[in-house]
Amino acid sequence: MKEKINAFIEQLIPYDYMLFGATLLLFILLLILAILLHRKTGLAALMVILAFTVLMTLPTVGYVQMHAYLYKNSTTIESYRALEFTEALIVHGRLTNESALDFTECAVTAGVYKIAHNPVLDLLYPYSPFKKETITTESIMSGQTVDFKIIVDPFRYSRDYNLSIGAKCR
């Protein structure tokens, strides 16, 4: 757990620090406003509730939205094929940098999940693929498209399945 927290802190960018600082400043301002309005109990209580709501939600939502905007990319699957004599699945795809920033690295993940032909299970299976494989690509310039190949090994599933591709870049 300590390593995950350290890795998260190392990957923060200056915009993240500005977001967290603005959140803390807004929290403090709302608490000061609640103290100044202490004679109006209902309004003061509303300010305190609003302050803690801002403190809990704004960093998370802001972080996710900001990184989705700053590191926007798209992945497409060109082809995939399960090999016959080897227990492997080969996925060919493309990763496009749609951001104004240059990426130093991207982690491209292929996930294979079951098809159950049951509407409820078909909604749940994409969230928990039974087989995942991740590769890392280096330095992708703004507007550049890179081809990649992922080998999912071992792959022993003979029934219907679907494939999903995603990338997290920084």
Helices and strands as residue ranges (DSSP letters): H 2-10, H 14-36, H 41-70, E 73-82, E 89-97, E 103-114, H 119-124, G 125-127, E 131-140, E 145-152, E 161-169
